[in-house]
Amino acid sequence: MSSSAAAVTTAKDAVELKKQMTLIPAASIIVGNIVGSGIFVSPVGILRNVHSVGLSLIIWVICGIVAMLGAVCYSELGTAIPRSGGEYLYAREIWGDLVGFIVLWINLIVLTPAVNAALAVLFATYAMQPIFPGCEIPSYAVQCLAAACLVIVIIVNCLSTKWANKVQMFFSAAKLLTAAIIITIGIVKMIGGHVNNFNDSFASTDTNPAGIAMAVFSGFWAYGGWNSLNSMVGELADPNRNLPRAICLSLITIIVVYLLANVAYFAVLTPAQMLNSKAVAVDFADVTMGPAALLIPILIAFSLFGSVSVVTLALSRIYHTGAQCGHLPPIVSMLHKHRKTPLPALLTMGLLSLLYLNIGDVFKLIEYVGFTISLIMAITFGGIVRLRKTRPELKRPIKVPIVLPIVLCIFALGLVCITIYEKPVDSLIGMGIMATSIPAYVIFVAWKKKPTSFDRLNSRMTIFLQKLLVVVPEDKES
């Protein structure tokens, strides 16, 4: 065999996460993370604060543009530091080991598994609505179906990254199909003369700055997930080209979809009906689709299943990278020897998500640490500025105007302040949860000279789990 053929064979057989994600799968990662149930269930946070159709539609667009600018800023980091891990990796590389660990800790013990569990519960709730029409759905049935959802998603991700990508692409398409149905019906209604809600659409506008600020806060969260692709940059083919293209393609699509979906809602439902609705898309369908209205809860369930899939696919890489950096046990950094999937990281995420299904109100737990999401964004935007000063020689295929991350850092800090002001008790509890990262860091990371018996046990457990799961350390790039 020639040396070139041997090199190709070696590269093909290498145990590593392959750089095989192209533009469309990359864009669908962002679409799948952003478009969950919010636009179909409760897209009224903006309207509730500004009280007018016209201004609410404008704020939807503005918030989408802000999210896209944030994603473009993240693309500078994603191409300058082209490894998976997202905000955790950037915090560690720019601000130091401890700050990186704090970001990882929050994702490990609360954010990622709690969000995944919450999405699974919402999926199960909507999936069972047609089975229990007009009745309360038994909680045990919701729990069982939510657990099944998590298990199926973890199994698919463990078996094949390529199949996991195909699954999330399918469900991202299902989300856009659901929105397209709503938008088409809305356009038909408008052509038929249903435009009363657009007459004097700014007449009842509340110009109170506090109300507008809360509207922007609500709208920006509706685009949450715009930073998700950075968690998988290490698996992106030609990131210098595909990362910014995927960001622009997905965010422009979502801005248009969100705007037209809200226009469709206003064509059928009055603002008062939307504000009083438990699920806007379901009420919209009840008014316009007749017996076919049962289709909408099913499509919303599809959308939520897709969200569980894409969150698992993208955010499990944070655990994988954290272990590579020595912040989690070495076993979590390993890959399945034959399937080349991050099986230990996926199992860790899956087990934690299943655990969170049984701890009570998982949605309340997410509220406790809500401010940390904005804080992590502020750390990342500030990191772009700091990295320009500390490492000016770093190759940056994408370089945004320095004023942009500065403005967005201030914006993110504003979101932190608003969250703490709106929910001071929850935020205080969240700070306590975040503070547990300090002793965890001291014990598990900073303390190097652990007892020999501990190191021996850790080594034995690692070898046992390697044999059990058939996983090996990832091959280093040459």
Stockholm file with secondary structure:
# STOCKHOLM 1.0

chainA/1-478         MSSSAAAVTTAKDAVELKKQMTLIPAASIIVGNIVGSGIFVSPVGILRNVHSVGLSLIIWVICGIVAMLGAVCYSELGTAIPRSGGEYLYAREIWGDLVGFIVLWINLIVLTPAVNAALAVLFATYAMQPIFPGCEIPSYAVQCLAAACLVIVIIVNCLSTKWANKVQMFFSAAKLLTAAIIITIGIVKMIGGHVNNFNDSFASTDTNPAGIAMAVFSGFWAYGGWNSLNSMVGELADPNRNLPRAICLSLITIIVVYLLANVAYFAVLTPAQMLNSKAVAVDFADVTMGPAALLIPILIAFSLFGSVSVVTLALSRIYHTGAQCGHLPPIVSMLHKHRKTPLPALLTMGLLSLLYLNIGDVFKLIEYVGFTISLIMAITFGGIVRLRKTRPELKRPIKVPIVLPIVLCIFALGLVCITIYEKPVDSLIGMGIMATSIPAYVIFVAWKKKPTSFDRLNSRMTIFLQKLLVVVPEDKES
#=GR chainA/1-478 SS CCHHHHHHHHHHHCCSCCSCBCHHHHHHHHHHHHCSSHHHHCTTHHHHHHCCHHHHHHHHHHHHHHHHHHHHHHHHHHHHSCSSCHHHHHHHHHHCHHHHHHHHHHIIIIIHHHHHHHHHHHHHHHHTTTTSTTSCCCHHHHHHHHHHHHHHHHHHHHHCHHHHHHHHHHHHHHHHHHHHHHHHHHHHHHHTTCCGGGTTTTTTCCCCHHHHHHHHHHHHHHTTTTTGGGGGGGGBSSHHHHHHHHHHHHHHHHHHHHHHHHHHHHHHSCHHHHHTCSSHHHHHHHHHTGGGGGHHHHHHHHHHHHHHHHHHHHHHHHHHHHHHTTSSCGGGGCEETTTCCCHHHHHHHHHHHHHHTTSSCHHHHHHHTHHHHHHHHHHHHHHHHHHHHHCTTSCCSSCCCTHHHHHHHHHHHHHHHHHHHHCHHHHHHHHHHHHTHHHHHIIIIICCCCCHHHHHHHHHHHHHHHHHHTEECCCCCC
#=GC SS_cons         CCHHHHHHHHHHHCCSCCSCBCHHHHHHHHHHHHCSSHHHHCTTHHHHHHCCHHHHHHHHHHHHHHHHHHHHHHHHHHHHSCSSCHHHHHHHHHHCHHHHHHHHHHIIIIIHHHHHHHHHHHHHHHHTTTTSTTSCCCHHHHHHHHHHHHHHHHHHHHHCHHHHHHHHHHHHHHHHHHHHHHHHHHHHHHHTTCCGGGTTTTTTCCCCHHHHHHHHHHHHHHTTTTTGGGGGGGGBSSHHHHHHHHHHHHHHHHHHHHHHHHHHHHHHSCHHHHHTCSSHHHHHHHHHTGGGGGHHHHHHHHHHHHHHHHHHHHHHHHHHHHHHTTSSCGGGGCEETTTCCCHHHHHHHHHHHHHHTTSSCHHHHHHHTHHHHHHHHHHHHHHHHHHHHHCTTSCCSSCCCTHHHHHHHHHHHHHHHHHHHHCHHHHHHHHHHHHTHHHHHIIIIICCCCCHHHHHHHHHHHHHHHHHHTEECCCCCC
//
